[in-house]
Every structure is written in C-alpha cells, then in structure tokens.
Amino acid sequence: MGDPQQLLQNYINLPPGQCEAYIEPLAEEVRRLVRKSLIKKETGDLEDFEQDCLLGIWTRIDAIKRGAVEGTIENLEAFVRRAVHNRYCDAIRRKRPAWYNLKLELLDMFSGKLNVKGFAIWNPEGSSERLCGYDKWSSSNRSAAAKCKEICEDQRAFIRNMLQNRDPAEVPTVELACRILDCAGGPVPIDDLVSCIATLTDVRDPDPLSIDTQPEGDDDADSPVDWLVDREVDVEQQVIDAGWLDHVLEWFWKEFMLLAPKQRKAIILGLASEQVMAISSSVGLHSVAEALEMTPERLSKLVSRLPLPDIVTGEEIGIPARSVPSVRFKAWRRIQRRSKKSGVALMQE
C-alpha cells in the first residue's frame, strides 16, 4: 500500500467498511508530500501552516469521496503541491502584505506586463521554483540565490559598490533589481529577489497581534470571542460550521485531552466524518483512538458512520441516549470558557 496515487484511489473508490484501512497510510503520504512542498518556503512566522494545508487537502479529498464536489485527483503529488502553493500565497498575502505587494510588482515587471524589456521569468525543468533574470539567462537553470543572501548580509558593500552610496529606498525598483542581478551574475529565485529588495529598502509589515497582548481585567476582554460563540446559537454547531478547528486545532487538541473520556467520545462521535478525518491526519489516527479508549481498527470502522445517532453514542459511552446531548454540550461549554481565558479567539483572521 505504498503508492500514494493507489492509496488515494482505494480510499475514494472503495465503499465504507473497506476504505478505512487506507486512511492512515494515505494520511502519512499526504503529510510527506506537504512537507516536501514546503522545503523551500519560508514558513517560520506562519503558525500551524502545515496543519492548515493538511486540513484543507483532507477536506477536499473527503468531499470528492462523498460526491459533494465534482472532479478527481489525477496526480496526488501535483494536487498537494498546488494546494500548498495556493495556501502559501494566501498566507503570505495576509501575513506580509507589503512583501506580497512587492512580489506582485516584480512578477508584473519580469513577465512584461509593465512594458519593461529585457527581463524574463521561468520555471526550470523539474522544479516548481521560479527563476527570474535577464532574457539572455532564460535557458539557464543555475540559481545564484546565494548572492542574494550575501547582499542582505553585507548591505553596505552592495550599496557602496553597486549603488554608489545611494539610499536603496530612493532607487527605482527596476534599477534596483538590475543592480542585484548584475551583482548575482545569474538568475535568482523570484522570492529571494523580493526578500533582498525588501531588506535593502526596509520594507516592513506591521507585527501581528499577539494572543498574549490581551490585558487582564479589561472590561472588553470577552468581546473578541463573539465571532466564535454566539450565545443565541448552539455552541457545538457553531464550532463545526465556523471552521474553528482549522485555526486552533493544536490548542483544541490540548484542551480536548483534558476532558473526561466520556466527554471526548461524545464530541468526536458527534462530529462529521471529514472533521474526524482532518483531526486524525493532524494528530494521528492512533492518538485519536487512544484518546477515545478504543483501538485504531474500531475507530476506523466508526469514521464512515459519523456522526452517530445519540442512541449509538450512548451505547459506546455507557450512558442513556437522552444523556448524550448534555454530556456533549457540557464538554463544548468547557472549551468555550477556556477559549475566552486563553485569548485563542484573537487568532481570527
């Protein structure tokens, strides 16, 4: 069961009861492909980016399996690479708007949209990394990325030798790009060029709001959580519909493990199968099964049947069916209260 594409096809095409055995090996392959796609991407300040990618990819896979969306995935590796790239661009756009706007400007410039002649941008064969440079270099796959790093580390030398001591912020972007390329002596990855220019011109984005900045005793301290919990609507349904787990899965899992075993089962067995799949792909099927005090095989058999009716959940937990909603509600309410205290609601984007 090692071929990723075959694992995917088996999971999507086999009926419930036969596809569960492919969940964990497929999850491992998806995680491996996501990490492979992230090797050359700067994600240090993009919290939980890998988990966000995994959740998005699994949501799409499960939607295809359920017939909720049309289409197929002909090439899993290409699908994962494209999904990671799209989410990365979106994350950068939101996290580093100034850097992203500079990149858009350079992309337009190198692709000819700004009517600047002599530039080119291309993808080397077998690589997803785009190189940019002069037209005459467009047949080269050799990257001079190391030069961009040298320029950033010794800005004074570059400013003295290539800009004649002019302030980089006052040099037109086109000219500054040319000076960097001249210094590099070859094509460079577009992201490296953007970062180099941003460093030289001191392009900065505002620091993101920290979840630790909420002052104690603030009368408005509860207001940020309103997006998460509306007191007029069922708490559990809001958490599911709002995509809350996508943003705070790591925090959620820690809080989830503090619940009593019966509360954990009430929550998980009341979720939709795709959400439990997403959680399993993040923390591992064995971890979820252990938290529910059942074997991975038992959990796999239950996943396709989720959410379970209260009468079945009651049998699993060992309580009357009429008590299941109360147990589940109290568990969600505890998470609601904890979210207010932790400031986790400030993670809304």
ABEGO torsion letter per residue (X at the ends): XABAAAAAAAAAABBBGAAAAAAAAAAAAAAAAAAAAAAABBAAABBGAAAAAAAAAAAAAAAAAAGABBEBBABAAAAAAAAAAAAAAAAAAAABAAAAAAAAAAAAAAAGAAGBBGBBBBBBBGBABBBBEBAAAAABABBAAAAAAAAAABAAAAAAAAAGGBBAAABBAAAAAAAAAAAAGBBBBAAAAAAAAAAAAGBBBBBBBBAAABBBGBAAAAAAAAAABBAABBAAAAAAAAGAAAAAAAAAAAAAAABBAAAAAAAAAABBAAAAAAAAAAAEAAAAAAAAGBBAAAAAAAAAAOBBBAAAAAAAAGBBAAAAAAAAAAAAAAAAAAAAAAGAAAABX
